[in-house]
């Protein structure tokens, strides 16, 4: 009985301690220290109690009681170290996170609604400035006869109706709803009710472009109109912004509603009672926003257009607000004389292409317009030039430009943009000109007879020919110099270009032309164009065979005579013959090498060399790259054994 009584007294002490234990679940470290101190104190008390217990044989029973006490205390301390959130929070964690998320969404919805209200207040102030400020003032002055009243009404369209709707209806509705947000947290029903009235913006948006034109016209035409506009713009309410800027705000407002409402719907719970009204309001506003978005895009186009006009320093006679800038960027303009690229800039509009050069000026125009090519007369095509990669040709009636783009992708983008502009111009004029289509690869890159003298030709670059393209005589610096025929663009000698003819594209001024073009333009049968003769094997023009060749490139040939660099071609229609030209546009070859029976091998000493050998004849060739060398070896090996490569690219 005493043992049981003692055990109960210990449990009572423990239970009392547990009852009075401070609850500090969020501070486990501090709690541990406090409990440790309390344990020492309590242990001392237990030790004091043992002094009053039984003596003699009862000591072993008290030792067992003390062991029980230590275990109970240890268990109590381990329980005390467990945070309250772990004990109770496991069942409430999901519910707490859900409540927290709901509170976050509720706050976000409130912020969106508040933003809608605040922006609406600012918007109504702008409408009041437009309606009661600009419109009313200019209308009063127009009634005095300073300028037409009809002009003022066209400029401001239905701005008064828009002002009355927002200031007298929508804004008060939003203010009332925000005042009762705690009881009725929703705005979808308000917007759904007013959304149909936003269709009135259609009239304002449609008249916007015309309004901008009238403002610019009458500011120049009427000094009084200009004076009043400047006075109103200087007022504090105008915030130093222009009339055009203020008039753009109604155009931008509808897309702003759409953006806020989309954000509102994203935060709105799926089971919210406000979702059907909010979605219906968004659908109506979306339709109204289409017109506004188009007007904004058009305004941005005009701003970009005027920015480009200022960079070019274009005169009033060239400025057309209906133009569209399609593409612009830096390029290199290739010289026909020395093959050197010049830093240039192209501006492609829907009706013209401008070739410009940089102008180093701190103020004013940054580019100087050198050439204007009208889209209706423009042709564009890719140049397949091994020496000048990703280059293309732009030609008009009065000039021809050879352009090198920054990359292959850039060249393709320019060609695509130009072709698209040409196609759109053709559709607009409802006339198709066969001159726009590029010549087939088999044809020489020269102007067709029916166009001869009517449009500027493409000039063949000097370094692409080593001989006269008419008579085949080699050029020299002193005796036989290079000349360009102004009608066809080919490089000819002085004997073959000692003719004059009026050219329509140059204002019917007399220009130097070759004998063939003179025959076409003026008439007569004394030129070689009227004489048909059988050509020799070497008189295969390099420009024609290169376009349809199995392989062509510059190579350096090394033989007993030394080194000679040339343009080598294996024609597709003559795959067993290797032609050597001095330049890619020569009218006849310097030498031909039959490939049948030749053996080709690579040299180990130089990665870019290969040899052709047959009996005692040995020819060594040096390619510009190792990849090009491998391509030549592959093609020659296959044609030398009779493989048919005509159908391969």
C-alpha positions in Angstrom: 0.0 0.0 0.0 2.8 2.4 0.8 4.5 1.6 -2.5 1.3 2.3 -4.4 0.7 5.5 -2.4 4.3 6.6 -3.2 3.8 5.9 -6.9 0.6 7.9 -7.1 2.3 10.8 -5.4 5.1 10.9 -8.1 2.5 10.7 -10.9 0.6 13.6 -9.3 3.8 15.7 -9.3 4.4 14.8 -12.9 0.8 15.6 -13.9 0.9 18.9 -12.1 4.2 19.8 -13.9 2.7 18.9 -17.3 -0.4 21.0 -16.5 1.8 24.1 -15.7 4.3 23.6 -18.5 4.6 26.7 -20.7 3.5 26.1 -24.3 6.2 27.4 -26.6 6.1 25.3 -29.8 7.8 27.9 -32.0 10.9 28.1 -29.8 12.1 24.6 -29.2 15.7 25.5 -28.3 14.6 27.9 -25.5 12.0 25.4 -24.4 14.6 22.6 -24.1 16.8 24.8 -21.9 13.8 25.8 -19.7 12.6 22.2 -19.3 16.2 21.1 -18.4 16.3 23.7 -15.6 12.9 22.7 -14.4 14.0 19.1 -14.5 16.9 19.8 -12.2 14.7 21.7 -9.8 12.1 19.0 -9.9 14.7 16.3 -9.4 15.9 18.1 -6.3 12.4 18.0 -5.0 12.1 14.3 -5.7 15.4 13.8 -3.9 14.0 15.7 -0.9 10.9 13.5 -0.9 13.1 10.4 -0.6 14.4 11.7 2.7 11.0 11.2 4.2 10.4 7.7 2.7 10.8 4.3 4.4 14.2 3.3 5.7 16.0 0.0 5.7 14.6 -2.6 3.3 12.4 -0.1 1.6 15.4 1.6 0.0 15.3 -0.8 -3.0 11.7 0.1 -3.6 12.5 3.7 -3.6 15.3 3.1 -6.1 12.8 1.5 -8.4 10.4 4.4 -7.9 13.2 6.8 -8.9 13.9 4.8 -12.0 10.2 5.1 -12.9 10.4 8.8 -12.3 13.4 9.3 -14.6 11.7 7.4 -17.4 8.5 9.4 -17.0 10.5 12.7 -17.0 12.4 11.6 -20.1 9.2 10.8 -21.9 7.7 14.2 -20.8 10.7 16.1 -22.1 10.7 14.3 -25.5 7.1 15.2 -25.9 7.8 18.8 -24.9 10.4 19.1 -27.7 7.8 18.3 -30.5 6.5 21.6 -32.0 2.8 22.2 -31.7 2.5 22.5 -35.5 3.7 18.9 -35.9 1.2 17.7 -33.3 -1.8 19.6 -34.4 -0.8 21.0 -37.8 -0.7 17.7 -39.7 -4.5 17.6 -39.8 -4.8 21.3 -40.5 -1.9 21.8 -43.0 -4.0 21.3 -46.2 -6.7 23.5 -44.9 -4.3 26.3 -43.9 -2.5 26.4 -47.2 -5.9 26.5 -49.0 -7.0 29.4 -46.8 -3.7 31.2 -47.4 -4.1 30.8 -51.2 -7.6 32.0 -51.1 -6.5 35.1 -49.2 -3.8 35.7 -51.7 -6.2 35.4 -54.7 -8.7 37.7 -52.9 -6.0 40.3 -52.4 -4.9 40.1 -56.1 -8.5 40.4 -57.3 -8.9 43.5 -55.1 -5.7 45.0 -56.5 -6.9 44.5 -60.1 -10.2 46.1 -59.3 -8.5 49.0 -57.5 -6.2 49.5 -60.5 -9.2 49.5 -62.8 -10.8 52.2 -60.6 -7.7 54.4 -60.3 -6.9 54.3 -64.1 -10.5 55.0 -64.8 -10.3 58.2 -62.7 -7.2 59.3 -64.5 -8.8 58.5 -67.9 -11.9 60.5 -67.1 -9.7 63.5 -66.4 -8.0 63.1 -69.8 -11.4 62.9 -71.5 -12.5 66.0 -69.7 -9.4 67.8 -71.0 -10.2 66.6 -74.6 -13.9 67.4 -74.4 -14.1 70.5 -72.3 -10.6 71.8 -73.0 -9.5 71.2 -76.6 -12.8 70.4 -78.3 -14.9 73.2 -76.6 -12.2 75.9 -77.1 -11.5 75.1 -80.7 -15.3 74.8 -81.5 -15.9 78.2 -79.9 -13.2 79.7 -82.0 -14.4 78.0 -85.2 -17.8 79.6 -84.7 -16.1 82.9 -84.9 -14.9 82.0 -88.4 -11.2 81.4 -87.7 -11.4 78.0 -89.3 -14.2 75.6 -90.4 -16.4 74.2 -87.6 -16.8 70.9 -89.5 -13.0 70.4 -89.3 -13.1 70.6 -85.5 -16.0 68.1 -85.3 -14.2 65.7 -87.6 -11.1 65.8 -85.5 -12.9 65.1 -82.2 -15.6 62.8 -83.6 -17.8 61.5 -80.7 -15.4 62.3 -77.8 -18.2 64.1 -75.9 -20.3 60.9 -75.9 -17.4 58.9 -74.7 -16.7 61.5 -71.9 -20.3 61.4 -70.7 -20.4 57.6 -70.6 -17.3 57.2 -68.6 -17.7 60.2 -66.3 -21.4 59.8 -65.7 -21.9 56.1 -65.7 -18.9 53.7 -65.6 -16.8 55.6 -63.1 -19.6 56.0 -60.5 -20.5 52.3 -60.9 -16.9 51.3 -60.2 -16.7 53.6 -57.2 -19.9 52.2 -55.7 -18.7 48.6 -56.2 -15.3 49.3 -54.6 -17.0 50.9 -51.6 -18.9 47.7 -51.0 -16.1 45.3 -51.9 -16.1 43.5 -48.6 -19.7 42.5 -49.0 -19.7 42.0 -52.8 -16.2 41.3 -54.1 -16.8 41.2 -57.9 -16.5 43.5 -61.0 -17.5 41.1 -63.8 -21.2 42.0 -63.5 -20.4 45.7 -63.7 -18.2 45.4 -66.8 -20.7 43.0 -68.4 -23.4 45.6 -68.0 -21.4 48.4 -69.6 -19.4 46.4 -72.2 -22.0 46.9 -75.0 -21.6 50.6 -74.7 -17.9 50.4 -75.6 -18.9 49.8 -79.2 -19.2 53.6 -79.5 -15.3 53.5 -79.7 -15.6 52.1 -83.2 -16.6 55.5 -84.6 -13.8 57.3 -82.8 -11.1 54.7 -83.9 -12.2 54.8 -87.6 -11.9 58.6 -87.6 -8.6 58.6 -85.8 -6.2 58.6 -88.8 -8.2 61.3 -90.5 -8.1 63.3 -87.3 -4.3 63.1 -87.2 -4.1 64.4 -90.8 -6.5 67.3 -90.1 -4.5 68.4 -87.0 -1.2 68.5 -88.9 -2.9 70.2 -91.9 -4.7 73.0 -89.9 -1.7 73.6 -87.6 0.2 74.6 -90.7 -2.7 76.2 -92.5 -4.2 78.3 -89.6 -2.0 80.3 -87.2 -5.0 80.8 -84.8 -5.5 77.0 -84.7 -1.9 76.5 -84.0 -1.9 79.2 -81.3 -4.8 77.7 -79.4 -3.5 74.2 -79.5 -0.1 75.3 -78.1 -1.8 77.3 -75.4 -3.9 74.3 -74.3 -0.9 72.0 -74.4 1.0 74.3 -72.0 -1.7 74.0 -69.3 -0.9 72.1 -66.2 -3.7 69.6 -66.9 -2.1 68.7 -70.2 1.2 67.7 -68.5 3.2 69.1 -71.5 1.8 66.4 -73.7 0.6 67.0 -77.3 -3.0 67.0 -78.5 -2.2 63.9 -80.6 -0.9 62.1 -77.5 -4.1 62.9 -75.6 -6.3 61.7 -78.5 -4.5 58.4 -78.6 -5.6 57.6 -75.0 -9.2 56.6 -76.0 -7.7 54.3 -78.6 -5.5 52.6 -76.0 -8.2 52.4 -73.3 -10.1 49.4 -74.7 -7.0 47.2 -74.9 -6.3 48.2 -71.3 -9.7 46.9 -70.2 -9.0 43.7 -72.1 -5.7 43.2 -70.3 -7.1 43.9 -66.8 -10.1 41.7 -67.4 -7.9 38.8 -68.6 -5.7 39.1 -65.5 -8.8 39.2 -63.4 -10.2 36.0 -64.9 -6.8 34.2 -64.3 -7.1 35.0 -60.6 -10.8 34.2 -60.3 -11.7 30.8 -58.9 -13.3 28.4 -61.3 -16.5 28.2 -59.2 -16.8 31.9 -58.7 -20.3 33.4 -59.3 -18.5 36.3 -61.1 -16.9 34.2 -63.8 -19.8 34.0 -66.3 -20.2 37.8 -66.2 -16.5 38.5 -66.4 -16.1 36.1 -69.4 -19.0 37.6 -71.3 -17.7 41.1 -70.7 -14.2 40.0 -72.0 -15.8 38.6 -75.2 -17.5 41.9 -75.9 -14.5 44.0 -75.1 -12.3 41.7 -77.2 -14.3 42.5 -80.3 -14.2 46.2 -79.5 -10.4 46.0 -79.0 -9.7 44.8 -82.5 -10.3 48.2 -84.0 -8.3 49.9 -81.3 -5.3 47.5 -81.8 -5.3 48.2 -85.5 -5.3 52.0 -84.9 -2.5 51.6 -82.4 -0.5 49.6 -84.9 -1.1 52.2 -87.6 0.0 55.0 -85.2 3.2 53.1 -84.4 3.8 52.7 -88.1 3.5 56.4 -88.6 5.9 57.1 -85.7 8.4 54.7 -87.2 7.9 56.2 -90.6 8.5 59.8 -89.5 11.6 58.6 -87.6 13.0 57.1 -90.8 12.1 60.2 -92.7 14.1 62.3 -90.3 17.1 60.0 -90.5 17.0 60.4 -94.3 16.4 64.1 -94.3 13.7 63.6 -96.9 12.0 66.6 -98.4 8.3 67.2 -98.3 7.8 66.1 -101.8 9.1 62.6 -100.9 7.2 62.2 -97.7 4.0 60.1 -98.0 2.1 59.1 -94.7 0.6 56.2 -96.6 4.0 54.5 -97.0 5.0 51.5 -95.0 8.5 50.6 -94.0 9.0 46.9 -94.9 12.7 46.4 -94.1 15.8 48.3 -93.4 19.4 47.4 -92.6 23.1 47.7 -93.3 24.6 46.0 -96.5 27.7 46.3 -98.7 27.4 47.7 -102.2 29.8 46.0 -104.5 31.7 48.1 -107.0 31.7 46.9 -110.6 35.1 48.4 -111.1 37.3 47.2 -108.2 35.1 44.5 -106.6 35.3 46.4 -103.2 32.3 46.5 -100.9 31.1 49.9 -99.6 29.2 50.3 -96.3 25.7 51.2 -97.2 22.1 51.1 -95.9 18.9 50.0 -97.6 15.4 51.2 -96.8 12.6 49.2 -98.4 9.1 50.8 -98.5 6.0 49.5 -100.1 6.5 51.8 -103.1 10.3 52.3 -103.4 13.7 51.1 -102.3 16.3 53.7 -101.1 20.0 53.0 -101.4 21.8 55.2 -98.9 25.3 55.9 -97.5 26.1 57.0 -94.0 26.4 60.7 -93.3 28.5 61.6 -90.3 26.6 64.4 -88.7 25.8 65.2 -85.1 22.5 66.7 -86.0 20.0 66.2 -88.8 20.0 63.4 -91.4 22.2 60.4 -90.7 22.0 59.0 -94.2 22.4 60.4 -97.7 20.1 59.0 -100.4 22.1 58.0 -103.4 19.6 56.0 -105.5 15.8 55.5 -105.5 14.4 52.5 -107.2 10.6 52.4 -107.7 9.0 49.1 -106.8 7.0 49.0 -110.1 10.2 48.9 -112.1 12.3 46.8 -109.7 13.8 43.4 -110.2 15.7 41.3 -107.7 17.6 38.0 -107.9 20.3 36.1 -106.2 23.9 36.3 -107.5 25.7 33.0 -107.7 29.1 34.4 -107.2 31.8 32.2 -105.6 34.0 35.2 -104.7 31.2 37.3 -103.2 28.9 35.0 -101.1 25.2 35.9 -100.2 25.0 38.7 -102.8 22.0 39.7 -104.8 21.1 42.1 -107.6 18.6 44.9 -107.5 17.9 46.6 -110.8 15.5 49.4 -111.8 15.0 51.5 -114.9 17.8 53.9 -114.1 20.3 51.9 -112.2 21.5 48.5 -111.0 22.9 47.6 -107.6 24.9 44.6 -106.6 24.4 44.1 -102.9 26.2 41.8 -100.4 24.2 40.9 -97.3 25.7 40.1 -93.9 24.7 36.4 -94.1 22.9 33.9 -96.3 19.8 34.3 -94.1 19.9 38.1 -94.4 20.2 37.8 -98.2 17.2 35.5 -98.3 15.2 37.8 -96.1 16.0 40.8 -98.3 15.0 38.9 -101.5 11.8 37.7 -99.9 10.9 41.2 -98.8 11.6 42.7 -102.2 9.7 40.0 -104.0 6.8 40.5 -101.6 6.7 44.2 -102.3 6.8 43.7 -106.0 4.0 41.1 -105.8 1.8 43.4 -103.7 2.4 46.3 -106.1 1.4 44.1 -109.0 -1.8 43.1 -107.3 -2.6 46.7 -106.5 -2.1 47.9 -110.0 -3.7 44.7 -111.4 -1.0 44.4 -114.1 1.6 41.8 -114.4 4.9 42.6 -116.2 6.9 39.8 -117.6 10.0 41.9 -117.0 9.8 41.2 -113.3 10.5 37.5 -113.7 14.1 36.6 -113.4 15.9 35.1 -116.4 16.5 31.3 -116.5 19.9 30.0 -115.3 20.8 29.1 -118.9 20.6 32.7 -120.0 23.4 35.3 -119.7 22.7 37.9 -117.1 22.1 40.6 -119.7 19.1 42.8 -120.6 16.7 41.2 -123.1 16.4 42.8 -126.5 12.9 44.1 -125.9 14.2 46.0 -122.8 17.5 47.1 -124.3 18.0 50.8 -123.6 14.7 51.0 -121.6 16.2 50.1 -118.2 19.7 50.2 -116.7 21.7 47.0 -117.2 23.7 45.0 -114.7 27.3 45.8 -115.2 29.6 42.8 -115.4 32.4 43.4 -112.9 35.9 44.1 -114.4 37.6 41.3 -112.4 35.2 38.7 -113.8 36.5 39.0 -117.4 40.0 38.9 -118.9 39.0 39.4 -122.5 36.5 41.3 -124.6 33.0 39.7 -124.3 32.4 40.4 -128.0 35.5 39.7 -129.9 37.4 37.6 -127.3 40.6 39.6 -127.4 42.6 39.8 -124.2 42.6 43.1 -122.3 45.8 44.9 -121.4 46.4 48.1 -119.3 47.9 50.1 -122.3 46.6 48.7 -125.6 43.2 47.2 -125.0 41.4 48.6 -122.0 38.0 47.6 -120.5 34.8 49.5 -121.4 31.2 48.8 -120.3 28.4 48.9 -122.8 25.8 51.2 -121.3 23.0 49.2 -122.9 23.8 45.6 -122.0 26.4 46.0 -119.3 29.0 43.7 -120.8 32.8 44.4 -120.7 34.1 45.1 -124.2 37.2 46.5 -125.8 37.4 49.9 -127.4 36.9 48.5 -130.9 33.7 46.7 -130.0 32.3 49.7 -128.0 33.1 52.5 -130.5 29.4 53.2 -131.1 26.9 55.7 -129.8 23.2 55.3 -129.2 20.4 57.2 -127.3 19.2 55.2 -124.3 15.7 55.7 -123.0 16.5 55.0 -119.3 19.1 57.8 -119.3 16.7 60.5 -120.6 17.5 59.6 -124.3 21.1 60.9 -123.8 23.7 59.4 -126.2 25.9 56.7 -124.5 28.7 54.3 -125.5 27.3 51.0 -126.6 28.8 47.8 -128.2 28.3 46.8 -131.8 25.6 44.2 -131.0 23.5 46.6 -129.0 24.0 49.3 -131.7 22.6 46.9 -134.2 19.5 46.3 -132.1 18.9 49.9 -131.1 19.8 51.8 -134.3 19.8 49.1 -137.0 22.4 47.9 -139.6 24.1 44.7 -140.5 27.7 45.6 -140.1 28.1 44.2 -136.6 28.8 40.6 -135.6 25.3 40.3 -134.3 24.1 39.8 -137.9 26.8 37.2 -138.7 26.3 33.6 -137.7 29.4 31.5 -137.6 30.4 28.2 -136.1 32.1 28.6 -132.8 35.4 26.8 -131.8 35.7 24.4 -128.9 37.2 27.1 -126.7 34.4 29.6 -127.4 32.1 28.3 -124.7 31.3 31.3 -122.5 32.2 30.8 -118.8 29.1 32.6 -117.5 26.8 30.2 -119.3 28.5 26.9 -118.4 29.2 27.9 -114.7 25.5 28.2 -113.9 24.8 24.6 -115.1 28.1 23.0 -114.3 28.9 19.9 -112.3 31.6 21.9 -110.4 33.2 25.2 -110.8 35.6 27.3 -108.8 39.0 29.1 -108.8 42.0 26.8 -108.8 45.7 27.4 -109.1 47.3 25.1 -111.8 51.0 24.2 -111.4 53.0 22.8 -114.3 56.4 23.2 -115.9 55.5 26.7 -117.0 54.8 27.8 -113.5 51.6 28.8 -111.6 48.5 30.1 -113.2 45.2 30.9 -111.3 42.0 30.5 -113.3 38.3 29.7 -113.2 37.9 26.0 -113.8 34.6 24.4 -114.9 33.3 20.9 -115.7 30.2 21.5 -117.8 27.2 19.4 -117.1 26.6 18.8 -120.9 30.4 18.0 -121.4 31.4 16.2 -118.2 34.6 14.7 -119.7 36.2 18.1 -120.3 37.8 20.5 -117.8 37.6 24.1 -119.1 40.1 26.8 -117.8 39.1 30.4 -118.0 41.1 33.4 -116.7 37.9 34.9 -115.3 34.3 33.7 -114.5 32.7 35.7 -117.3 35.2 35.2 -120.1 33.6 34.4 -123.5 36.1 31.7 -124.3 38.4 29.3 -122.4 42.2 29.4 -122.3 42.6 25.7 -122.4 40.6 22.4 -122.2 41.7 19.2 -120.5 40.0 15.9 -121.5 39.5 14.0 -118.2 38.9 10.5 -119.6 41.8 8.2 -118.6 43.3 10.6 -116.1 44.1 9.4 -112.6 43.6 11.8 -109.7 45.3 11.6 -106.3 45.7 13.7 -103.2 49.1 14.9 -102.1 50.1 14.2 -98.5 52.3 17.3 -98.2 49.6 19.8 -98.7 46.0 19.3 -97.7 44.6 21.5 -100.4 46.4 20.1 -103.5 45.6 17.2 -105.9 47.3 15.9 -109.0 46.0 14.7 -112.4 48.3 12.3 -114.2 48.2 10.5 -117.6 51.2 8.8 -119.1 54.0 11.4 -118.8 51.7 14.4 -118.2 51.4 15.6 -114.7 49.2 18.5 -113.6 49.0 19.8 -110.0 46.1 21.9 -108.7 45.8 24.0 -105.5 42.3 24.5 -104.2 41.3 27.3 -101.8 40.0 24.9 -99.1 40.4 21.3 -98.2 36.7 20.7 -98.6 36.8 22.1 -102.1 39.8 19.9 -102.9 37.9 16.8 -101.8 34.9 17.8 -104.0 37.1 18.2 -107.1 38.8 14.8 -106.5 35.4 13.1 -106.1 33.9 14.6 -109.3 37.0 14.0 -111.5 37.3 10.4 -110.2 33.7 9.7 -111.1 33.7 11.3 -114.6 37.1 9.7 -115.5 35.6 6.2 -115.1 32.4 7.2 -117.0 29.9 7.7 -114.1 26.8 9.7 -115.2 26.6 12.8 -113.1 24.3 14.8 -115.4 21.2 14.2 -113.2 22.9 15.0 -109.9 23.0 18.5 -108.2 
